[in-house]
Amino acid sequence: VKKLGSPAFYAAMLLCLYLPFSMVAFAQEKADAFFDQKFSTRATYYVRVTLMHLVIIVVAVVWMIMAQSAHGVLVVGACVGTAAGASSSSTKQLSAAMDPRLTIFAAIGAQVAYVQPMFVFYIIDFQPAASLLQFRQAVTYVVII
């Protein structure tokens, strides 16, 4: 945020991440039956649960090697929000279909995943004024994990 402009940019980043996340979850609720019928439930879950993780990895790698700009950060946030929204909501649906009690573990797993970047930032001493190399080290964790 420090290198990309005003403090309002942080709000724009969150909006670009969470708005697509929410829209994908809403769209899935409305369109699941259509895609399940057209492609089979197994195929659609494979795409949403497994391939969306691959999409997030590809977006992270592209983010690491592209020129850093404010607009680029917002586009990456929207891409990650879209892929993560599809994966997260489908994972919760899948766990509920297997056994409704598993939704608790899916929610705990999601919370642990949300906290992991804070640990990575702490371990590598990532700061708002970090160098491009430190930024790439922080994003590498997404590709590896």
FISETOR-910295 format. One record per residue: residue number from 0; residue in three letters; z negated, y negated, x negated of N, C-alpha, C in turn. Coordinates in steps of 0.1 Angstrom, whole numbers. Atoms other than C-alpha are relative to their C-alpha. Last residue first. Layout:
N
+-----+-----+-------+-------+-------+-------+-------+-------+-------+-------+-------+
!   k !   r !    nZ !    nY !    nX !   caZ !   caY !   caX !    cZ !    cY !    cX !
+-----+-----+-------+-------+-------+-------+-------+-------+-------+-------+-------+
! NUM ! ALA !     Z !     Y !     X !     Z !     Y !     X !     Z !     Y !     X !
...
+-----+-----+-------+-------+-------+-------+-------+-------+-------+-------+-------+
//
This chain:
145
+-----+-----+-------+-------+-------+-------+-------+-------+-------+-------+-------+
!   k !   r !    nZ !    nY !    nX !   caZ !   caY !   caX !    cZ !    cY !    cX !
+-----+-----+-------+-------+-------+-------+-------+-------+-------+-------+-------+
! 144 ! ILE !     9 !    -7 !   -10 !     4 !   245 !   -19 !     9 !     3 !    12 !
! 143 ! ILE !     6 !   -13 !     5 !    29 !   239 !   -47 !    -8 !     7 !    11 !
! 142 ! VAL !   -10 !   -10 !     3 !    52 !   214 !   -30 !    -6 !    13 !    -4 !
! 141 ! VAL !    -6 !    -4 !   -12 !    24 !   194 !   -14 !    10 !    11 !    -2 !
! 140 ! TYR !    10 !   -10 !    -6 !     4 !   194 !   -47 !     6 !     5 !    14 !
! 139 ! THR !    -3 !   -13 !     4 !    35 !   178 !   -63 !    -9 !    11 !     6 !
! 138 ! VAL !    -9 !    -6 !   -10 !    29 !   147 !   -42 !     4 !    14 !    -4 !
! 137 ! ALA !     7 !    -2 !   -13 !    -2 !   138 !   -62 !     9 !     7 !    10 !
! 136 ! GLN !    10 !   -10 !     2 !    16 !   144 !   -96 !    -8 !     3 !    14 !
! 135 ! ARG !    -7 !   -12 !     0 !    45 !   123 !   -84 !    -9 !    12 !    -2 !
! 134 ! PHE !    -5 !    -2 !   -14 !    22 !    94 !   -76 !     7 !    14 !     1 !
! 133 ! GLN !    12 !    -5 !    -7 !     5 !    98 !  -110 !     4 !     2 !    15 !
! 132 ! LEU !     4 !   -14 !     5 !    39 !    96 !  -127 !   -12 !     5 !     8 !
! 131 ! LEU !    -9 !   -10 !    -7 !    49 !    66 !  -105 !    -2 !    14 !    -5 !
! 130 ! SER !   -13 !     0 !     5 !    18 !    48 !  -118 !     9 !     9 !     8 !
! 129 ! ALA !    -4 !   -11 !     9 !   -12 !    43 !   -97 !    14 !    -2 !    -4 !
! 128 ! ALA !    -8 !     6 !    11 !   -22 !     8 !   -83 !     5 !    11 !    -9 !
! 127 ! PRO !   -11 !     7 !    -6 !   -35 !    23 !   -50 !    10 !    -6 !   -10 !
! 126 ! GLN !     4 !    13 !    -4 !   -56 !    48 !   -71 !    12 !    -7 !     7 !
! 125 ! PHE !   -12 !     8 !    -5 !   -52 !    85 !   -78 !    -6 !   -13 !     7 !
! 124 ! ASP !     4 !    14 !     1 !   -81 !    99 !   -99 !    11 !    -9 !     5 !
! 123 ! ILE !    -9 !     6 !     9 !   -64 !   133 !  -103 !    -2 !   -15 !    -2 !
! 122 ! ILE !    -2 !    -8 !    12 !   -93 !   151 !   -88 !     9 !    -7 !   -11 !
! 121 ! TYR !    12 !     2 !     8 !  -101 !   124 !   -63 !     1 !     7 !   -13 !
! 120 ! PHE !     1 !    13 !     5 !   -66 !   122 !   -50 !   -12 !    -2 !    -9 !
! 119 ! VAL !   -10 !     1 !    10 !   -64 !   160 !   -48 !     0 !   -14 !    -6 !
! 118 ! PHE !     5 !    -7 !    12 !   -96 !   161 !   -29 !     9 !    -1 !   -11 !
! 117 ! MET !    11 !     9 !     5 !   -84 !   134 !    -4 !    -6 !     7 !   -13 !
! 116 ! PRO !    -5 !    11 !     9 !   -51 !   153 !    -1 !   -11 !    -9 !    -5 !
! 115 ! GLN !    -5 !    -3 !    14 !   -70 !   184 !    10 !     5 !   -11 !    -8 !
! 114 ! VAL !    10 !     5 !    10 !   -88 !   168 !    40 !     5 !     3 !   -14 !
! 113 ! TYR !     0 !    14 !     0 !   -59 !   172 !    65 !    -9 !    -6 !   -11 !
! 112 ! ALA !   -13 !     5 !     6 !   -53 !   208 !    55 !     0 !   -15 !     0 !
! 111 ! VAL !     1 !    -2 !    15 !   -90 !   215 !    61 !    12 !    -5 !    -6 !
! 110 ! GLN !     9 !    10 !     5 !   -87 !   199 !    96 !    -2 !     2 !   -15 !
! 109 ! ALA !    -7 !    13 !     0 !   -56 !   220 !   104 !    -9 !   -11 !    -6 !
! 108 ! GLY !   -10 !     0 !    11 !   -74 !   252 !    93 !     8 !   -13 !    -1 !
! 107 ! ILE !     8 !     2 !    13 !  -104 !   243 !   115 !    10 !     0 !   -11 !
! 106 ! ALA !     4 !    14 !     1 !   -80 !   238 !   145 !    -8 !    -3 !   -13 !
! 105 ! ALA !   -12 !     8 !     2 !   -62 !   271 !   139 !    -4 !   -15 !    -2 !
! 104 ! PHE !    -4 !    -1 !    14 !   -96 !   288 !   136 !    12 !    -8 !    -4 !
! 103 ! ILE !    11 !     6 !     7 !  -107 !   275 !   170 !     3 !     0 !   -15 !
! 102 ! THR !    -3 !    15 !     1 !   -73 !   283 !   184 !   -11 !    -7 !    -7 !
! 101 ! LEU !    -5 !     4 !    13 !   -80 !   319 !   174 !     3 !   -14 !     0 !
! 100 ! ARG !    11 !     4 !     9 !  -103 !   324 !   205 !     5 !    -4 !   -14 !
!  99 ! PRO !     4 !    14 !    -2 !   -72 !   322 !   227 !   -12 !    -4 !    -9 !
!  98 ! ASP !    13 !    -1 !    -4 !   -58 !   354 !   211 !    -6 !   -14 !     2 !
!  97 ! MET !     5 !   -12 !     6 !   -22 !   360 !   201 !   -14 !     3 !     6 !
!  96 ! ALA !    -7 !   -11 !    -6 !    -8 !   334 !   225 !    -5 !    13 !    -5 !
!  95 ! ALA !     5 !    -1 !   -14 !   -34 !   308 !   215 !     6 !    12 !     7 !
!  94 ! SER !    13 !    -6 !     1 !   -25 !   314 !   178 !    -7 !     2 !    14 !
!  93 ! LEU !    -1 !   -14 !     4 !    12 !   309 !   186 !   -14 !     7 !    -1 !
!  92 ! GLN !    -5 !    -8 !   -12 !     6 !   278 !   206 !     0 !    14 !    -4 !
!  91 ! LYS !    11 !    -1 !   -10 !   -16 !   263 !   178 !     4 !     8 !    12 !
!  90 ! THR !    10 !    -9 !     6 !    11 !   272 !   152 !   -12 !     1 !    10 !
!  89 ! SER !    -4 !   -14 !    -1 !    37 !   256 !   174 !   -10 !    10 !    -5 !
!  88 ! SER !     1 !    -4 !   -14 !    18 !   224 !   177 !     5 !    14 !     3 !
!  87 ! SER !    14 !    -1 !    -5 !    13 !   222 !   140 !    -1 !     4 !    14 !
!  86 ! SER !     8 !   -11 !     6 !    48 !   231 !   129 !   -14 !     2 !     6 !
!  85 ! ALA !    -6 !   -13 !    -5 !    67 !   208 !   152 !    -8 !    12 !    -4 !
!  84 ! GLY !     3 !    -1 !   -14 !    43 !   179 !   145 !     5 !    13 !     6 !
!  83 ! ALA !    14 !    -5 !    -2 !    45 !   186 !   108 !    -4 !     1 !    15 !
!  82 ! ALA !     1 !   -14 !     4 !    83 !   184 !   108 !   -14 !     5 !     2 !
!  81 ! THR !    -8 !    -9 !    -9 !    84 !   152 !   128 !    -2 !    14 !    -3 !
!  80 ! GLY !     6 !     0 !   -13 !    55 !   135 !   110 !     8 !     9 !    10 !
!  79 ! VAL !    11 !    -8 !     1 !    70 !   144 !    76 !    -7 !     2 !    14 !
!  78 ! CYS !    -5 !   -13 !     2 !   103 !   129 !    85 !   -11 !    10 !     0 !
!  77 ! ALA !    -6 !    -5 !   -13 !    87 !    98 !   100 !     5 !    14 !    -1 !
!  76 ! GLY !    11 !    -2 !   -10 !    65 !    94 !    69 !     5 !     5 !    13 !
!  75 ! VAL !     6 !   -12 !     4 !    96 !    98 !    46 !   -12 !     4 !    10 !
!  74 ! VAL !    -9 !   -10 !    -4 !   114 !    71 !    65 !    -6 !    14 !    -3 !
!  73 ! LEU !     1 !    -1 !   -14 !    84 !    48 !    62 !     9 !    11 !     5 !
!  72 ! VAL !    13 !    -6 !    -4 !    81 !    54 !    25 !    -1 !     2 !    15 !
!  71 ! GLY !     0 !   -14 !     4 !   118 !    48 !    20 !   -13 !     7 !     4 !
!  70 ! HIS !    -8 !    -7 !   -11 !   116 !    15 !    39 !     0 !    15 !    -3 !
!  69 ! ALA !     8 !     0 !   -12 !    88 !     3 !    15 !     7 !     8 !    12 !
!  68 ! SER !    -1 !    12 !    -8 !   107 !    14 !   -15 !    -8 !     1 !    12 !
!  67 ! GLN !    11 !     4 !   -10 !   104 !    40 !   -42 !     2 !   -13 !     6 !
!  66 ! ALA !     6 !    14 !     4 !   136 !    52 !   -58 !   -10 !    -3 !    11 !
!  65 ! MET !    -7 !    12 !    -4 !   140 !    89 !   -50 !    -6 !   -13 !    -5 !
!  64 ! ILE !   -11 !     3 !     9 !   127 !   118 !   -71 !     8 !   -13 !     4 !
!  63 ! MET !     4 !     1 !    14 !    93 !   123 !   -56 !    11 !    -5 !    -9 !
!  62 ! TRP !     9 !    11 !     2 !   103 !   116 !   -21 !    -4 !    -3 !   -14 !
!  61 ! VAL !    -9 !    12 !    -1 !   132 !   141 !   -23 !    -8 !   -13 !    -2 !
!  60 ! VAL !    -7 !     0 !    13 !   106 !   167 !   -35 !    10 !   -12 !     0 !
!  59 ! ALA !     8 !     3 !    11 !    83 !   159 !    -6 !     7 !    -1 !   -13 !
!  58 ! VAL !     2 !    14 !    -2 !   111 !   160 !    20 !    -9 !    -5 !   -12 !
!  57 ! VAL !   -12 !     7 !     4 !   121 !   194 !     7 !    -2 !   -15 !     1 !
!  56 ! ILE !    -1 !    -2 !    15 !    85 !   207 !     9 !    13 !    -8 !    -5 !
!  55 ! ILE !    10 !     9 !     6 !    82 !   193 !    45 !     0 !     0 !   -16 !
!  54 ! VAL !    -5 !    13 !    -2 !   114 !   210 !    55 !    -9 !   -10 !    -7 !
!  53 ! LEU !   -11 !     2 !    11 !   102 !   243 !    40 !     5 !   -14 !     1 !
!  52 ! HIS !     8 !     2 !    12 !    70 !   239 !    62 !    10 !    -2 !   -12 !
!  51 ! MET !     5 !    14 !     0 !    93 !   233 !    92 !    -8 !    -2 !   -13 !
!  50 ! LEU !   -10 !     8 !     6 !   111 !   266 !    84 !    -5 !   -15 !    -1 !
!  49 ! THR !    -3 !    -3 !    14 !    80 !   287 !    90 !    10 !   -10 !    -6 !
!  48 ! VAL !    12 !    -3 !     8 !    63 !   275 !   122 !     4 !     1 !   -15 !
!  47 ! ARG !    11 !    10 !    -1 !    91 !   257 !   141 !   -11 !     2 !    -9 !
!  46 ! VAL !    -5 !    13 !     5 !   121 !   278 !   129 !   -11 !   -10 !     0 !
!  45 ! TYR !    -3 !    -1 !    14 !   102 !   311 !   132 !     5 !   -13 !    -6 !
!  44 ! TYR !    13 !     1 !     8 !    87 !   301 !   165 !     3 !     1 !   -15 !
!  43 ! THR !     5 !    14 !    -1 !   122 !   294 !   179 !   -13 !    -2 !    -8 !
!  42 ! ALA !    -8 !     9 !     9 !   136 !   327 !   166 !    -5 !   -14 !     1 !
!  41 ! ARG !     2 !    -3 !    14 !   107 !   348 !   181 !     8 !    -9 !    -9 !
!  40 ! THR !    13 !     6 !     5 !   108 !   330 !   214 !    -2 !     3 !   -15 !
!  39 ! SER !    11 !    -9 !     1 !   145 !   338 !   219 !   -13 !    -6 !    -5 !
!  38 ! PHE !    -1 !    -6 !    13 !   175 !   315 !   213 !   -11 !    11 !    -2 !
!  37 ! LYS !   -13 !     1 !     6 !   185 !   302 !   248 !     0 !     8 !   -14 !
!  36 ! GLN !    -9 !    -7 !    -7 !   154 !   313 !   267 !    14 !     1 !    -7 !
!  35 ! ASP !     5 !   -14 !     1 !   129 !   302 !   241 !    10 !     9 !     8 !
!  34 ! PHE !    -3 !    -5 !    13 !   149 !   269 !   237 !    -4 !    15 !    -1 !
!  33 ! PHE !   -15 !     0 !     1 !   148 !   261 !   275 !     4 !     7 !   -14 !
!  32 ! ALA !    -6 !   -10 !    -8 !   112 !   272 !   279 !    15 !     1 !    -2 !
!  31 ! ASP !     2 !   -13 !     5 !   100 !   251 !   250 !     7 !    11 !     8 !
!  30 ! ALA !   -13 !    -7 !     4 !   117 !   219 !   261 !    -2 !    14 !    -5 !
!  29 ! LYS !   -10 !     1 !   -11 !    89 !   200 !   280 !    12 !     9 !    -3 !
!  28 ! GLU !     6 !    -4 !   -13 !    59 !   210 !   259 !    11 !     0 !    11 !
!  27 ! GLN !     2 !   -14 !     0 !    80 !   208 !   228 !    -5 !     5 !    13 !
!  26 ! ALA !   -14 !    -6 !    -3 !    91 !   173 !   236 !    -1 !    15 !     0 !
!  25 ! PHE !    -3 !     2 !   -14 !    54 !   162 !   239 !    14 !     7 !     3 !
!  24 ! ALA !     9 !    -8 !    -8 !    45 !   178 !   205 !     3 !    -1 !    15 !
!  23 ! VAL !    -5 !   -13 !     2 !    76 !   162 !   189 !    -9 !    10 !     9 !
!  22 ! MET !   -12 !    -2 !    -8 !    67 !   128 !   203 !     5 !    14 !     0 !
!  21 ! SER !     4 !    -1 !   -14 !    31 !   131 !   190 !    13 !     2 !     9 !
!  20 ! PHE !     9 !   -12 !    -1 !    42 !   139 !   154 !    -3 !     2 !    15 !
!  19 ! PRO !    -8 !   -12 !    -1 !    70 !   113 !   157 !    -8 !    13 !     2 !
!  18 ! LEU !    -8 !     1 !   -12 !    44 !    86 !   165 !    10 !    12 !     1 !
!  17 ! TYR !     6 !    -6 !   -12 !    19 !    99 !   140 !     8 !    -1 !    12 !
!  16 ! LEU !     5 !   -14 !     1 !    37 !    94 !   107 !    -4 !     6 !    13 !
!  15 ! CYS !   -12 !    -8 !     3 !    58 !    63 !   113 !    -4 !    15 !    -1 !
!  14 ! LEU !    -9 !    -1 !   -12 !    28 !    47 !   130 !    12 !     9 !    -2 !
!  13 ! LEU !     7 !    -9 !    -9 !     5 !    56 !   101 !     8 !     1 !    13 !
!  12 ! MET !    -1 !   -14 !     5 !    29 !    40 !    77 !    -6 !    10 !     9 !
!  11 ! ALA !   -14 !    -5 !    -2 !    33 !     9 !    98 !     2 !    14 !    -5 !
!  10 ! ALA !    -1 !    -3 !   -14 !    -5 !     5 !    99 !    14 !     5 !     3 !
!   9 ! TYR !     8 !   -12 !    -2 !    -6 !     7 !    61 !     1 !     5 !    15 !
!   8 ! PHE !    -9 !   -11 !     4 !    22 !   -19 !    59 !    -7 !    14 !     2 !
!   7 ! ALA !    -6 !    -5 !   -12 !    -1 !   -43 !    77 !     9 !    12 !    -2 !
!   6 ! PRO !     9 !   -10 !    -6 !   -21 !   -46 !    45 !     6 !     6 !    13 !
!   5 ! SER !    12 !     5 !    -7 !     9 !   -64 !    31 !    -8 !    11 !     5 !
!   4 ! GLY !     0 !    12 !    -8 !    35 !   -52 !     5 !   -14 !    -3 !     7 !
!   3 ! LEU !   -10 !     1 !   -10 !    45 !   -20 !   -11 !    -1 !   -11 !    10 !
!   2 ! LYS !   -13 !     2 !     6 !    26 !   -20 !   -44 !    11 !    -2 !    11 !
!   1 ! LYS !     1 !    12 !     9 !    -8 !   -24 !   -29 !    13 !    -3 !    -5 !
!   0 ! VAL !     0 !    12 !    -8 !     0 !     0 !     0 !     0 !   -12 !    -9 !
+-----+-----+-------+-------+-------+-------+-------+-------+-------+-------+-------+
//
